[in-house]
Amino acid sequence: MMQTLYRNWWKYAGILLLSYVIIGGFFFEVPLLPVLHETIRNIYFHVGMWFGMMFILFVGLVYSIRYLLYNKADDDQKALASVITGLLFGVLGLFTGMIWAKFTWGSYWVNDPKLNGAVVGVLTYLAYMLLRASLDDGEKRARFAAVYNVFAFVLFFIFIMILPRLASASIHPGLDGNPALSTGDLAPEMRKVFFPAIAGWFIMAWWLFTILYRSIRIHFKIEEITENQ
Amino acid sequence: MAGEKIMVVALLLLVIFLGIIVFLFYIERRIAVSEKKLKKLEELQEGNELTEAE
């Protein structure tokens, strides 16, 4: 019992943090700004999920580079798990963003460089999954996927960070600096929920990544055993 | 009225979130069982390979 508690402490911390974020996010004071009104509370979910996605995609990048350096199947499986987790967080981030857009901009989707860049970035990672599915040879698949993952990470940041800034016509916040992290971006009373939200979503992303990695490892091992027989 | 609605939405989200957490713990348990079975299978296979070599 104590061992389980000790082993899983970070999961419980994540659960507590996100439960606090849900309660605090809905009930704590927020500044009532024109256009945004109460929808500003979505920042704890939309931005948090998006940060969680960036974190786990970075983890995937690290494992892909590790695979290319050391050629260990484990690293490839971890990269795959992180991309799946990142995709899930990316889709959730887009979904929460669409809801937010509907209530502030009047439409679920507007033709905006930042929004279009985000969806193209997510599609870049969907292509990673397609690439994996199209190759039968295990080692070739892992190597190609690792190279593509490095490429996808760079492309993703070009799509969501660089291109919208070059276009400089986005209505999405955060064209100068990082949204919600720059000094005047977030009201002080919102920080007590926003920062726990970031930590909570990071932990949740990591937890999902470990679950996916373990199940992927089982899948590959069963494949290996049946191939050997 | 608006306050009640927010309360209901927040509670609903909390219940969904906790439901997902319970599901994740359940999946983890299932994975742990599968990992144990796989380890036994691998040990068995290693044993078979050794006897075949002998």
Interface residues (C-beta under 8 A of the other chain):
Chain A: I15 L18 S19 I22 I23 G25 F26 F27 W207 L208 I211 R214 S215 I218 K221 I222 I225 N228
Chain B: I6 M7 V9 A10 L13 L14 F17 L18 I21 L24 I27 E28 I31 S34 E35 L38 L41 E42 Q45
